[in-house]
Amino acid sequence: MNCPDISRPMQRIIALSCLALGLPILAVADTSDGCAPPTLTDADAIRWMGSPVEKLSSQGRTYALASAQAVKLRAETQKMRALYNVDGSNGKAAVESLREKGFVCHFEVLQGLRLDETGVLFKPADLPSYRCSKVDAAACICRRFQITFGLGPQPPGNSVAHYASAVESMVLDRKHVSYSCHDD
């Protein structure tokens, strides 16, 4: 068994699991997309492993590189969040604003679980939410930026139209909005 091609920043985190299981990694960097392969600096190696690059094992280098890439991805997510923040607006206005800025938005009701009234047992739940994504094929760190907002787990049974109306009229806040960068 081999691990998959580790060519994107977040996929490098997969390398940690592969190395922990003793599985070989097939490839480390694909530059066919125009992005330079990430490099591990001594500063990153010291920050994550406590030693400069030349003193690290291949597993240590992989771990330090994955950690440094994860930090860069989180920083890029925060930068994009500041640029496209929808906190404080209502759902309908947020969707309209994001579409004007080049996002593709769609509404969906996923099935999930919620805690029952006692807070002990899980029960089925509807998870109504808007998912808005913007793709930048030229970006190397954040190729797809996604904003998701919704009501949170709801007892099943309402119509999709009912949920969509509820999400469009709600005022968005940190509790109901998530921002994420993806390197796919």
trRosetta pair geometry for C-beta under 8 A, 3 or more apart (Angstrom, degrees):
i j d omega theta_ij theta_ji phi_ij phi_ji
1 23 5.9 -57 105 -124 91 121
2 23 6.2 148 -139 177 30 104
2 24 5.5 -40 -127 72 87 88
2 25 7.7 126 -175 -119 88 15
2 26 5.3 71 159 -57 131 101
3 6 6.9 15 125 -46 118 106
3 14 6.5 155 -170 134 119 106
3 15 6.7 108 144 -109 160 55
3 17 7.9 145 -115 85 126 85
3 18 3.5 -11 -74 -112 145 145
3 23 4.9 121 -39 116 93 120
3 24 6.8 -150 17 94 90 40
3 25 4.9 -31 63 -105 124 61
3 26 6.5 -151 77 -6 66 83
4 11 7.2 -86 94 -170 113 121
4 14 6.7 -11 49 125 101 154
4 26 6.8 -60 176 25 20 122
5 11 7.7 11 103 147 61 148
5 26 5.5 -63 -82 80 59 115
5 27 4.5 0 -136 49 84 112
5 30 6.9 37 166 -38 125 126
6 11 5.2 -175 -142 123 60 101
6 12 5.2 89 179 -99 112 57
6 14 6.3 -156 -106 67 100 104
6 15 5.1 36 -114 -62 156 109
6 25 5.5 -24 -1 -165 128 121
6 26 7.7 146 -1 53 79 72
6 27 6.5 -173 37 86 65 61
6 28 5.7 -11 75 -123 104 44
7 11 6.4 12 47 68 49 144
7 27 6.4 6 -64 106 94 112
7 28 7.7 116 -88 140 55 21
7 29 6.3 108 -128 -144 68 25
7 30 3.8 1 -140 13 132 111
8 11 4.4 82 59 8 84 113
8 12 7.4 -138 90 -22 44 80
8 183 4.1 157 176 122 119 123
8 184 6.7 20 -146 -77 177 56
9 12 5.9 -49 -165 11 33 114
9 38 6.6 91 -98 -40 88 144
9 69 3.8 -167 -157 -180 97 122
9 70 7.5 170 158 -64 102 42
9 72 6.7 -101 -151 74 152 116
9 73 5.7 169 118 -57 137 116
9 141 6.3 18 -4 -133 153 67
9 183 5.0 166 40 -67 90 164
10 13 5.8 -31 -173 10 53 114
10 69 7.2 -153 -64 130 38 116
10 70 7.2 87 -109 -97 67 73
10 73 6.1 72 -67 -87 94 166
10 182 7.2 -59 11 -147 151 55
10 183 5.1 168 10 23 100 120
11 14 5.3 -29 -174 12 58 119
11 15 7.8 74 135 -27 63 87
11 183 7.2 -115 -10 82 88 125
12 15 5.2 -27 -171 6 54 121
12 38 7.6 -59 -48 44 159 141
12 62 7.2 -159 -176 -168 95 79
12 65 6.1 -95 173 115 146 99
12 66 4.2 -161 124 -101 100 84
12 69 5.4 77 50 45 138 155
13 16 5.8 -30 -173 10 52 113
13 17 7.9 46 139 -7 65 94
13 66 4.8 132 -88 -170 52 121
13 69 7.7 -136 -47 80 84 114
13 70 6.2 73 -74 -69 120 116
14 17 5.8 -54 -166 36 49 109
14 18 6.3 48 141 -20 75 107
15 18 5.3 -56 -146 39 38 114
15 19 6.0 36 157 -20 71 105
15 25 5.6 9 -125 -95 98 140
15 62 4.8 -121 134 -180 133 123
15 63 8.0 -141 102 -69 104 47
15 66 5.9 -157 53 -64 110 133
16 19 6.0 -57 -148 37 27 107
16 20 6.3 28 154 -20 63 108
16 62 6.9 176 -76 126 58 105
16 63 5.8 82 -104 -104 99 78
16 66 5.8 -124 -41 67 105 167
17 20 5.6 -55 -147 35 31 113
17 21 6.4 19 156 -9 65 109
18 21 6.0 -67 -152 44 29 102
18 23 4.4 -90 -164 70 82 106
18 24 7.7 -55 165 82 119 13
18 25 5.7 107 112 -76 151 86
19 22 7.4 42 -174 -76 34 26
19 23 7.5 -95 -67 51 24 67
19 25 7.5 -19 -62 -39 84 112
19 59 4.7 142 -176 -126 141 99
19 62 5.9 151 -45 80 149 148
19 63 7.5 -103 60 -54 154 90
25 28 6.5 65 126 -74 128 79
25 62 7.5 166 -21 -117 157 144
27 30 6.7 53 136 -55 134 91
28 37 7.3 61 120 -156 90 134
29 37 3.3 10 -153 -117 148 129
29 38 7.4 -159 -104 28 117 64
30 33 6.9 61 117 1 95 96
30 37 7.9 123 35 -88 25 98
31 34 7.2 94 175 -66 71 6
31 35 6.5 -137 -134 72 64 54
31 36 6.6 12 -122 -120 115 30
31 37 5.8 -75 -66 -41 103 86
33 140 7.8 144 109 -111 114 76
34 138 7.4 -38 82 -142 140 67
34 140 7.9 -120 96 -81 78 101
35 140 3.6 138 -124 -122 124 110
36 39 7.8 -30 138 -22 111 98
36 140 7.5 -2 34 -134 64 158
38 65 6.2 131 109 -166 121 105
38 68 7.4 164 171 96 132 113
38 69 5.7 -35 -119 -83 174 110
40 44 5.5 -122 -158 78 69 127
40 45 5.8 76 162 -57 110 97
40 53 5.5 137 111 -109 110 120
40 61 5.8 -154 16 -159 171 86
40 64 5.7 77 -144 104 127 111
40 65 4.7 -79 -76 -81 111 92
40 68 6.8 154 -119 21 72 151
41 44 4.8 98 55 7 79 98
41 45 7.0 -143 96 -3 43 88
41 53 7.4 -123 155 -46 16 125
41 68 7.8 145 29 -130 86 160
42 45 5.5 -55 -145 40 35 113
42 46 6.1 32 157 -18 69 106
42 52 4.5 -13 -140 -137 102 90
42 53 5.5 -95 -89 -9 63 94
43 46 6.0 -56 -146 38 27 107
43 47 6.2 29 154 -22 63 109
44 47 5.6 -55 -145 36 31 113
44 48 6.1 3 166 2 67 112
44 64 5.6 122 134 165 93 103
44 65 7.3 72 131 -92 140 44
44 67 7.5 160 -177 84 99 96
44 68 4.1 0 -148 -83 135 138
45 48 6.6 -70 -140 49 22 92
45 49 5.5 -40 -175 42 64 112
45 51 6.3 -62 148 88 104 56
45 52 5.6 76 93 -156 135 27
45 53 4.5 -157 -45 -68 160 62
45 56 5.8 -123 -153 -31 120 139
45 60 7.7 62 -149 143 95 102
45 61 7.3 -24 -108 -111 110 64
45 64 4.9 37 -110 -180 56 163
46 49 7.2 -70 -105 61 15 69
46 50 6.3 34 -157 -136 53 17
46 51 6.6 -160 -100 56 60 9
46 52 6.2 0 -61 -77 95 53
47 64 7.8 123 67 -148 78 100
47 67 8.0 -159 103 115 102 128
47 68 7.7 105 68 -84 126 93
48 63 6.6 -173 145 123 126 88
48 64 4.1 156 75 -123 133 77
48 67 4.4 141 -118 72 142 150
48 68 6.7 -101 -29 -46 140 83
49 56 5.7 54 112 -104 163 120
49 60 5.0 82 -131 -171 152 106
49 63 6.8 110 -75 87 111 113
49 64 4.9 -62 -20 -72 115 119
51 55 4.2 -100 164 86 126 123
51 56 5.7 158 88 -64 114 80
51 60 7.4 0 57 163 117 148
52 55 5.5 83 63 13 72 104
52 56 7.7 -133 103 -20 37 93
53 56 5.9 -61 -156 19 36 115
53 61 6.6 59 -151 -109 81 102
53 64 7.9 -148 -103 86 74 154
56 60 3.6 -138 -166 99 100 124
56 61 4.8 135 111 -56 129 74
56 64 6.6 -64 -132 -1 165 138
57 60 4.6 100 47 5 72 103
57 61 7.1 -133 94 -4 39 85
58 61 5.6 -50 -148 35 34 113
58 62 6.4 36 152 -20 64 105
59 62 5.6 -53 -148 36 32 112
59 63 6.3 33 154 -18 65 106
60 63 5.7 -53 -146 37 31 111
60 64 6.2 27 157 -15 65 109
61 64 5.9 -58 -145 40 29 108
61 65 6.0 27 157 -18 65 110
62 65 5.9 -56 -144 39 27 110
62 66 6.2 26 158 -18 64 108
63 66 5.9 -57 -147 38 27 109
63 67 6.3 26 155 -19 63 109
64 67 5.7 -55 -147 37 29 112
64 68 6.3 29 155 -18 64 107
65 68 5.8 -55 -146 38 30 110
65 69 6.3 29 155 -18 65 107
66 69 5.8 -56 -146 38 30 111
66 70 6.3 34 154 -23 64 105
67 70 5.7 -52 -148 32 31 112
67 71 6.7 32 152 -19 63 102
68 71 5.8 -52 -154 33 34 113
68 72 6.6 34 149 -18 65 104
69 72 5.5 -52 -150 36 36 113
69 73 6.3 38 152 -21 67 104
70 73 5.6 -52 -148 36 33 113
70 74 6.5 33 153 -18 65 104
71 74 5.8 -54 -149 37 32 110
71 75 6.3 32 152 -19 65 106
72 75 5.7 -54 -147 37 32 112
72 76 6.3 32 153 -19 65 106
72 141 5.7 -111 138 -131 108 135
73 76 5.7 -53 -146 37 31 111
73 77 6.4 37 151 -23 63 103
73 141 6.0 -164 -95 -178 62 99
73 142 7.1 136 -141 -74 69 83
73 181 5.5 -160 -169 82 81 122
73 183 7.0 -75 -109 -42 122 113
74 77 5.5 -50 -149 32 33 116
74 78 6.6 34 152 -18 64 102
75 78 5.8 -52 -152 35 33 111
75 79 6.5 36 149 -20 64 105
76 79 5.5 -51 -148 35 35 115
76 80 6.3 31 155 -15 67 106
76 141 4.7 178 -57 121 163 130
76 142 4.4 -167 146 -37 132 122
76 181 5.0 39 102 -61 107 172
77 80 5.9 -58 -147 41 30 107
77 81 6.1 36 152 -25 64 106
77 142 7.0 163 -69 -102 57 131
77 145 7.7 159 -120 -130 62 92
77 179 5.9 139 -179 121 94 99
77 180 6.1 -23 -128 -135 126 32
77 181 4.3 -128 -77 -6 82 104
78 81 5.4 -50 -144 33 31 117
78 82 6.6 34 156 -20 63 101
79 82 6.0 -54 -156 32 29 110
79 83 6.6 25 149 -16 62 109
80 83 5.5 -57 -149 39 36 113
80 84 6.1 -12 167 20 72 110
80 142 6.0 -155 -41 159 142 165
80 145 4.7 -140 179 -130 154 142
80 179 6.7 177 96 176 98 122
80 181 6.2 132 19 -74 146 104
81 84 6.8 -80 -135 58 23 76
81 85 5.8 56 164 -80 65 83
81 179 4.2 108 -94 116 103 172
82 85 6.2 -9 -136 -36 23 113
84 98 6.9 66 -168 -111 115 90
84 101 6.6 173 -117 114 106 161
84 103 7.8 110 -154 -54 142 132
84 134 7.7 -169 -85 9 163 142
84 145 7.1 122 28 133 150 138
84 147 6.5 -127 124 -50 122 138
84 179 7.7 149 79 -126 102 123
86 89 5.3 -80 -172 43 74 114
86 94 4.0 63 -160 -132 133 117
86 97 7.1 160 -109 72 99 130
86 98 7.0 -29 -75 -53 131 112
86 147 6.3 97 6 177 129 149
86 149 7.0 -102 91 -33 135 150
86 172 5.3 3 124 88 95 158
86 177 6.2 -173 72 -130 100 150
87 172 5.7 -125 -120 113 37 95
87 173 5.9 61 -148 -127 91 37
87 174 6.3 13 -114 -56 130 64
87 177 6.1 -138 -79 38 76 152
88 171 7.0 -18 -156 -176 28 98
88 172 6.7 -38 21 71 23 81
88 173 7.4 73 -61 -90 47 65
89 93 4.5 -118 175 90 115 119
89 94 4.8 145 94 -63 120 85
89 97 7.0 -7 146 6 172 145
89 171 7.5 -170 111 -146 16 65
89 172 5.9 2 64 31 61 113
90 93 5.0 84 57 16 78 105
90 94 6.9 -143 94 -11 35 93
90 168 6.9 47 146 161 101 50
90 169 6.1 -29 -169 -157 126 27
90 170 6.5 149 -150 79 77 32
90 171 5.6 -52 -92 -92 69 53
90 172 7.0 151 -130 -11 18 85
91 94 5.6 -58 -147 35 29 114
91 95 6.4 28 158 -19 66 104
91 130 6.5 147 -164 -2 106 138
91 149 6.5 -161 -114 106 93 125
91 167 4.7 159 -146 144 169 66
91 168 4.3 -126 90 -120 113 26
91 169 6.6 -20 34 14 109 22
91 170 5.3 51 -26 50 114 79
91 172 6.4 123 -73 -54 63 103
92 95 5.9 -53 -150 34 30 109
92 96 6.5 27 154 -15 64 107
92 168 3.9 53 -59 -171 90 97
92 169 7.0 24 -14 -68 111 44
93 96 5.8 -56 -147 39 32 111
93 97 6.0 32 156 -19 67 110
94 97 5.8 -57 -144 39 27 110
94 98 6.1 24 159 -16 64 110
94 130 7.7 145 97 79 114 151
94 132 7.9 -142 141 -13 95 154
94 147 7.9 -128 168 128 118 139
94 149 6.9 8 107 38 159 151
94 172 5.9 50 -51 -15 151 149
95 98 6.0 -58 -144 39 27 108
95 99 6.3 28 157 -20 63 108
95 105 5.0 -176 -145 122 91 168
95 130 5.9 -102 -85 -159 110 159
95 132 6.8 -167 -120 -74 65 130
95 168 7.2 -47 7 -115 133 88
96 99 5.9 -57 -148 35 28 111
96 100 6.5 29 153 -20 63 106
97 100 5.8 -55 -153 34 31 113
97 101 6.6 19 152 -10 64 110
98 101 5.6 -64 -150 43 35 107
98 103 3.8 -33 160 43 96 143
98 105 5.9 95 92 -54 125 126
98 132 4.6 12 142 -177 155 155
98 134 7.8 -133 -174 -48 94 112
98 147 6.6 -133 -111 51 147 137
99 102 7.9 135 -174 2 29 8
99 103 5.8 -84 -81 67 36 82
99 104 7.7 67 -114 -104 76 27
99 105 5.9 -81 -67 10 93 115
99 132 7.8 -106 -58 -135 65 120
101 134 7.2 -49 117 -87 93 145
102 134 5.4 75 106 -130 95 113
103 132 4.3 31 162 176 135 104
103 133 6.3 145 -156 69 84 23
103 134 4.6 -68 -95 -61 71 95
103 147 7.3 -28 -138 30 153 110
104 132 7.0 167 80 -151 37 59
104 133 5.7 -23 58 62 87 80
104 134 7.4 148 10 -84 70 49
105 130 5.6 4 -171 -177 108 109
105 131 7.0 164 -147 83 60 41
105 132 4.0 -18 -95 -98 91 90
105 133 7.9 158 -82 15 47 57
106 130 7.2 167 86 -150 28 66
106 131 6.1 -16 61 58 76 87
107 128 7.4 2 -175 -169 97 86
107 129 7.4 -178 -148 99 61 31
107 130 5.3 -38 -95 -95 70 72
107 160 7.4 124 122 180 118 101
107 163 7.8 153 174 106 121 101
107 164 5.0 37 -178 -109 164 103
107 167 7.1 158 -130 63 115 147
108 128 7.6 -177 97 -142 41 49
108 129 6.5 -17 63 65 77 71
108 130 8.0 129 18 -106 69 27
108 131 6.5 -5 18 3 115 113
109 126 5.2 -17 -174 -169 109 105
109 127 6.8 144 -164 68 53 48
109 128 4.7 -18 -104 -93 85 74
109 129 7.9 136 -97 17 41 59
109 160 5.6 -130 -10 -110 132 84
109 163 5.7 90 -87 71 119 166
110 126 7.6 136 73 -165 42 53
110 127 4.3 -26 66 64 91 111
110 129 7.4 -16 9 26 103 105
111 124 6.7 -30 -167 -162 98 99
111 125 7.4 137 -165 77 52 50
111 126 6.8 -40 -105 -107 54 51
111 127 7.1 -169 -84 13 5 95
111 156 7.8 18 -125 -94 89 122
112 124 7.8 130 82 -162 34 54
112 125 5.0 -36 79 72 79 99
112 126 7.7 95 31 -149 82 7
112 127 4.6 47 7 -33 126 125
112 153 6.1 -107 86 -105 117 101
113 122 4.4 -3 -175 -172 124 119
113 123 6.9 138 -156 68 71 31
113 124 6.7 -62 -106 -111 56 30
113 125 5.7 91 -171 14 9 107
113 153 7.3 -32 105 -124 30 142
114 122 7.0 139 70 -153 27 69
114 123 5.8 -32 67 64 80 83
114 124 7.7 8 22 113 85 19
114 125 3.7 95 -16 -64 106 140
114 153 3.6 158 -82 146 116 146
114 154 7.7 161 -41 16 153 11
114 155 7.6 -95 51 -76 146 53
115 118 7.9 -118 165 72 96 56
115 119 5.1 28 158 -132 137 45
115 120 7.3 108 -161 24 102 20
115 121 7.2 122 -155 74 62 38
115 122 6.4 -54 -97 -99 46 54
115 123 7.5 54 164 17 11 86
116 119 7.2 -108 72 -33 60 21
116 120 6.9 -35 53 53 102 65
116 121 4.6 10 9 70 126 91
116 122 7.2 -160 -23 -108 85 5
116 123 4.9 95 -75 -23 85 118
118 121 6.5 49 58 15 113 88
123 155 7.6 -10 117 -117 130 78
124 156 5.3 -12 116 -20 111 130
125 153 3.8 -10 175 -161 154 100
125 154 6.1 126 -168 54 87 37
125 155 6.9 -62 -120 -93 68 26
125 156 6.6 -161 -137 -46 19 81
126 153 7.4 130 65 -157 41 52
126 154 4.7 -35 65 68 93 97
126 155 7.4 7 16 98 95 21
126 156 5.0 124 -35 -102 97 63
126 157 7.8 -130 -19 18 131 47
126 158 6.9 -128 45 45 161 90
126 163 6.8 -110 137 -89 134 145
127 150 6.6 73 169 119 69 154
127 152 7.5 -52 -132 -180 75 20
127 153 6.0 -30 -88 -95 80 57
127 154 7.5 167 -82 18 30 82
128 150 5.2 177 101 -159 56 117
128 151 5.3 30 64 21 100 112
128 154 6.5 2 6 12 103 134
128 160 7.7 161 -116 -139 114 58
128 163 3.5 -149 -109 180 158 129
128 164 7.2 -129 -171 -61 127 46
128 166 7.1 75 94 68 150 113
128 167 5.7 -138 131 -47 111 126
129 148 5.6 28 162 -177 134 92
129 149 6.2 173 -154 91 91 28
129 150 2.8 -76 -94 -51 81 136
129 151 7.4 -137 -73 17 69 63
129 167 6.8 162 -118 -122 32 148
130 148 7.0 178 88 -147 54 50
130 149 5.7 -4 53 59 95 78
130 150 6.6 168 14 -70 58 82
130 167 6.1 158 -22 147 98 139
131 146 6.5 -13 -171 -166 87 110
131 147 7.8 159 -156 83 42 47
131 148 5.0 -6 -107 -104 72 90
132 146 6.9 151 82 -155 49 58
132 147 4.7 -13 63 60 103 93
132 148 7.5 -175 24 -76 67 43
133 144 5.5 -6 -168 -173 113 102
133 145 6.9 156 -152 80 59 45
133 146 4.6 -18 -98 -100 84 83
133 147 7.9 -173 -75 23 41 62
134 144 7.2 160 78 -152 40 55
134 145 5.1 -11 58 57 93 95
134 146 8.0 -174 21 -76 61 43
135 143 6.4 3 -153 156 75 75
135 144 5.0 -18 -101 -99 74 80
136 139 4.1 62 102 -13 113 115
136 142 7.0 41 48 102 119 77
136 143 6.1 -142 68 -147 67 42
136 144 7.8 -177 24 -75 65 35
136 145 7.5 29 2 -6 106 100
137 143 6.6 39 -110 -151 32 100
139 142 5.3 -53 152 69 147 59
139 143 5.1 -174 74 -89 103 49
140 143 7.9 12 -126 -60 7 87
141 181 6.8 6 134 158 84 144
141 183 6.7 -67 -174 -97 32 103
142 145 5.5 36 164 -69 117 91
142 181 3.6 -69 -120 -150 103 122
142 182 7.3 74 -150 42 61 35
142 183 7.1 -72 -100 -82 27 65
143 182 6.5 -66 62 96 84 69
143 183 5.5 88 10 -148 106 36
143 184 6.4 -143 71 69 131 27
144 181 7.4 139 79 -162 50 49
144 182 4.4 -20 66 62 100 106
144 183 7.9 -131 26 -48 81 9
144 184 6.3 -28 13 67 126 73
145 179 7.5 -9 -175 -170 92 86
145 180 7.5 167 -155 88 52 43
145 181 5.6 -24 -103 -103 72 68
145 182 7.7 -174 -80 20 26 75
146 179 7.4 159 87 -156 53 42
146 180 5.1 -15 61 63 97 89
146 181 7.9 172 20 -87 75 21
146 182 6.5 32 -5 -8 115 114
147 177 6.7 -13 -171 -167 93 98
147 178 7.4 165 -153 83 47 48
147 179 5.6 -11 -103 -104 75 71
148 177 7.2 155 83 -154 48 50
148 178 4.9 -9 59 56 96 96
148 180 7.6 4 4 12 106 109
149 167 7.1 140 115 -167 86 106
149 172 5.4 -25 -152 -124 152 118
149 176 5.3 60 -156 136 87 88
149 177 4.4 -15 -93 -100 106 73
149 178 7.4 174 -74 18 58 61
150 167 5.6 -37 -129 -116 59 125
150 176 6.4 -149 62 -170 35 94
151 154 5.7 23 106 -49 131 118
151 163 6.9 -112 1 -153 137 88
151 166 6.0 16 -74 120 133 122
151 167 5.9 -101 -38 -83 90 84
151 170 6.9 168 -91 -39 76 159
151 176 7.2 -3 -104 -136 17 122
152 175 7.9 -27 -59 145 129 97
152 176 6.6 -92 -39 -110 95 87
154 158 6.8 -41 137 21 138 124
154 163 7.2 -167 39 -109 160 109
158 162 4.3 -106 173 82 111 139
158 163 5.8 129 105 -50 120 88
159 162 4.6 103 57 0 80 101
159 163 7.2 -149 95 -1 46 84
160 163 5.8 -57 -151 40 34 110
160 164 6.1 36 152 -22 68 107
161 164 5.7 -52 -142 36 30 112
161 165 6.3 31 157 -19 63 106
162 165 6.0 -58 -152 36 27 110
162 166 6.4 26 152 -18 63 109
163 166 5.6 -57 -149 37 32 112
163 167 6.3 28 157 -17 68 106
164 167 6.0 -56 -146 38 30 107
164 168 6.2 28 156 -19 65 110
165 168 5.8 -57 -144 38 28 111
165 169 6.3 13 161 -9 64 112
166 169 6.3 -67 -146 42 26 101
166 170 6.4 34 156 -37 64 106
167 170 5.9 -48 -145 17 31 115
170 176 6.9 -82 131 137 138 170
172 176 5.8 -127 -142 83 64 112
172 177 5.1 59 -178 -51 111 124
173 176 5.8 71 54 24 67 95
173 177 6.9 -176 85 5 22 104
174 177 6.5 -75 -123 49 23 92
